[in-house]
């Protein structure tokens, strides 16, 4: 039996049981749609976070008071004197702008209305450090007590970090072998964290979709086993007329893969539509989210659909192919 004949017979078999085939395909549709939608939303969220970080500029360095390692017993707060020392072009020539920031929470009242909000005190250089274009009003930003430094070129960041370290260790009078009482972070540190979070989110969301797809595969196996039982006499007749075990195996495998592939293609479309709906909802709520349906996610969903059809269809197909012709013809 050739492939085209197998496909024709598989379509005829599925068409003979439309409702059952539709319900079986539905499980795969939901599984693939989950994979596509979740991976797309996860990738889009990751790109949105990365874009927000990169929009500030790759040449921004953050300096925080304290040390994450806990080795410093009495860390000094960062002061305006530290900012002035860093702004000295002789001591830190690679530093272009220095913008000290201090933030705190407060209640703002207007008439009978009041609201808790955060207020940040900054210097004029903050606009250049953060690449801010003001539409109206004054500078206002959230954050912790920190200093933000902008270097002239992104490739000079490492050299600038070393200069900043030397200046602050000098102004804080830190002994040569003692740890820093401040922490320096650059945009690459934030991008690395964002990439790590995105990867974890992608794996987690992809795993949820894969579980849904496996449930759909179990549904295919159940229906194919029922189909084998219903068509036992047909199988016996085919074998009696000369059909080989391989022919019967391929026939039922073709039906299984066809079910999963149809479900996979429909699921890709549904998943893309769900992702677009989520994108529109996010935009209406003020969170721009550009949906990205990558070729890798579509290819992965398609291959996984075919694999599910083969894996979960093999046992019923092998069971059908292993039936003895005489016993199959006697089956009532």
Number of C-alpha atoms within 10 A of each C-alpha: 12 9 11 9 11 19 16 13 16 21 15 13 15 17 13 11 11 12 11 13 16 15 15 23 25 21 24 32 28 22 28 35 29 29 28 30 29 24 28 27 25 25 21 21 20 20 19 17 18 18 13 11 16 16 12 15 16 18 22 25 26 17 20 18 19 20 16 12 10 11 13 15 9 9 15 13 15 22 16 13 10 19 21 12 19 27 20 15 12 10 14 21 16 23 27 21 23 26 25 24 22 19 17 13 11 11 10 12 10 7 5 5 7 10 10 10 11 15 18 17 16 17 13 12 17 21 15 16 21 16 12 12 8 9 6 6 6 7 15 11 14 15 12 13 19 21 23 23 29 26 24 16 14 16 11 13 21 14 15 25 22 13 18 26 18 15 19 19 18 14 12 16 9 14 10 9 6 10 14 23 24 21 15 20 14 20 19 15 12 15 18 12 13 17 16 13 13 20 15 13 19 20 13 15 20 21 16 16 22 18 14 20 27 19 15 27 28 19 19 28 23 14 19 24 18 12 17 20 17 13 15 21 20 15 23 22 16 16 21 15 10 9 15 13 17 13 17 23 20 20 23 28 25 24 26 28 23 21 26 33 24 18 26 29 19 18 29 26 16 19 26 22 15 19 26 20 13 17 21 17 14 14 13 10 9 9 12 15 21 20 22 21 20 13 9 9 19 23 12 15 26 21 14 19 30 20 16 25 26 22 16 23 28 21 17 24 27 18 15 25 24 14 19 15 19 13 11 20 18 10 12 7
